[in-house]
């Protein structure tokens, strides 16, 4: 079987797929140009998904809790962890359309 040769693409320095356009982001008073007007927003400013953390104390408490679980796992206690297989089974039972 013959090996396919693909062309080599020379990229210019500083130009890539992750670059932002140079125009179109002119800053305005509270946001950017070409964004939705305040009355056109689909999600209100007071929307709270309930996933926090909301303060630095809550964030630090979550980090401390995670560090305790990691330390326990390093010592062989995996009771606070779930395997990927069990996690997928839980997802598929809750959301059968994911299969």
C-alpha positions as CSV (number, residue, x, y, z in Angstrom):
1,X,0.0,0.0,0.0
2,X,1.3,3.4,-1.0
3,X,1.9,5.9,1.8
4,X,0.0,9.2,1.4
5,X,2.0,12.3,1.5
6,X,0.3,15.4,3.0
7,X,1.5,18.9,2.1
8,X,3.4,20.8,4.7
9,X,1.7,24.0,5.7
10,X,4.0,26.8,6.6
11,X,2.5,29.0,9.3
12,X,3.5,32.6,9.7
13,X,4.8,33.6,13.1
14,X,2.1,35.1,15.3
15,X,-0.8,33.8,13.2
16,X,-2.8,30.8,14.4
17,X,-6.2,29.5,15.0
18,X,-6.4,31.0,18.5
19,X,-5.9,34.6,17.5
20,X,-8.6,37.1,18.1
21,X,-9.7,39.4,15.3
22,X,-8.1,42.8,15.4
23,X,-11.4,44.6,14.8
24,X,-14.8,44.0,16.3
25,X,-13.9,44.2,20.0
26,X,-14.1,48.0,20.4
27,X,-14.7,48.5,24.1
28,X,-17.9,50.4,25.1
29,X,-19.1,51.6,28.4
30,X,-20.0,48.3,30.1
31,X,-19.0,45.7,27.6
32,X,-18.0,45.1,24.0
33,X,-19.5,46.2,20.7
34,X,-21.8,43.8,19.0
35,X,-23.0,42.2,22.2
36,X,-26.6,41.7,23.3
37,X,-28.5,44.7,24.7
38,X,-29.5,44.5,28.4
39,X,-33.1,43.7,27.6
40,X,-32.1,40.9,25.1
41,X,-30.2,38.8,27.7
42,X,-31.6,35.3,28.1
43,X,-30.2,34.9,31.6
44,X,-30.8,37.5,34.2
45,X,-28.1,39.0,36.4
46,X,-29.6,37.5,39.5
47,X,-29.5,33.9,38.1
48,X,-27.9,31.6,40.6
49,X,-27.1,28.0,39.5
50,X,-26.3,27.1,43.1
51,X,-22.9,25.7,42.5
52,X,-20.8,28.4,44.3
53,X,-18.4,28.9,46.0
54,X,-19.5,32.5,46.7
55,X,-16.8,33.6,49.2
56,X,-13.1,33.0,49.6
57,X,-13.9,31.1,52.9
58,X,-16.2,28.7,51.0
59,X,-13.6,28.2,48.3
60,X,-10.9,27.5,50.9
61,X,-13.1,25.1,52.7
62,X,-13.7,23.1,49.5
63,X,-10.0,23.1,48.8
64,X,-9.3,21.8,52.3
65,X,-11.9,19.1,52.0
66,X,-10.4,18.0,48.7
67,X,-6.9,17.9,50.1
68,X,-8.2,15.7,53.0
69,X,-9.8,13.2,50.5
70,X,-6.6,13.2,48.4
71,X,-4.5,12.5,51.5
72,X,-6.8,9.6,52.5
73,X,-6.6,8.1,49.0
74,X,-2.8,8.3,49.1
75,X,-3.0,6.3,52.3
76,X,-5.2,3.7,50.7
77,X,-8.7,4.8,51.8
78,X,-10.6,5.3,48.5
79,X,-14.1,5.5,50.2
80,X,-14.6,9.1,49.1
81,X,-13.9,8.4,45.4
82,X,-15.9,6.8,42.6
83,X,-14.5,4.8,39.7
84,X,-15.1,6.0,36.2
85,X,-17.1,2.8,35.4
86,X,-19.5,3.5,38.4
87,X,-19.6,7.2,37.5
88,X,-20.6,6.4,33.9
89,X,-23.2,3.8,35.1
90,X,-24.8,6.5,37.3
91,X,-24.9,9.0,34.5
92,X,-26.4,6.4,32.1
93,X,-29.1,5.5,34.6
94,X,-29.9,9.1,35.3
95,X,-29.7,10.2,31.6
96,X,-30.4,7.2,29.4
97,X,-30.1,9.3,26.2
98,X,-26.3,9.5,26.7
99,X,-25.8,5.9,25.6
